[in-house]
């Protein structure tokens, strides 16, 4: 239901755009996000957005460099990654979750702590120095 793509090898300072195509259900009430897992490390959140686009949350390590966006017509979530650093090397996953009864900010906060219902397969991003 979530299909991630767009990973690859890029030099430090370069850019990549990841895509996550959603299908099989309506995600309009969901939060959508990107997470990553580097070798030997736990999965961490990168960026999260409400489907409406009204709320976003970024990890401090990517603020100002990464931008999450949603094209609702295409049911696709994007992660534009600029000024990439070797420490951004990881497998990137997209995820989705819905939290009925919670405020939007609460929902994004929960997602940032890993409360995700649907996961896409990962896409590898390698940044060379």
Secondary structure, 3 states (H helix, E strand, C coil): CEEEECCEEEECCCCEEEEEEECCCCCCCCEEEEEEECCCCCCEEEEEEECCCCCEEECCCCCCCEEEEEECCCCEEEEEECCCCHHHCEEEEEEEECCCCCCHHHHHHHHHCCCCCEECCCEEEEEEC
